[in-house]
Amino acid sequence: MSANQLDGGWTPFITPIPQEDLDVFNTAMKQIMGVDYQPLAVATQVVAGTNYRFFCNSKVVYPHSPNEARMVQIWQNPEGVLSITSIEKV
């Protein structure tokens, strides 16, 4: 936890995204098909496990589909199991 992070609070968004956080994103998102998500920044929150918020550019895998900003939230439990908890349009 960084010195300026409140206990249970979110870190500021950072970029470039650390490789360890990219690995979390890529592993969790393997189950998502039909939309391409490109993570641009990440914020984390340590709770019972770790919450990750990835600010992403998303694009439906279809010709001429528009780009959209999405917030992808992933939770990693203390045992390391990953769950996508939300994907929201920003």
C-alpha positions, 0 to 999 in steps of 0.5 A: 500500500502506498504512503498516500493510500487510505486503508481500504481506499483506491490508489490513483490510476497509474499508467503504464500498467505494471506487468503483474496487473496486466497478467491479472487482467489478461487471465480474468478476461480470457472468458470474454468473447466478442469485445476487444478490451485494451487496458489503459490505466489501473487502480487497486484497492486492498480489501479481503483480496484485491479489487482492480479497476481497469480503464479500458478502450473497448471495441466490439469485434465487428466491422466499423464498430465504434470505440467506447470507454469501459471500466472493468472491475476485477476481484482477486480473492486471497487464494488468487481466484479472479472474478470480473465483478463489473464492466461499465460504460464510462 
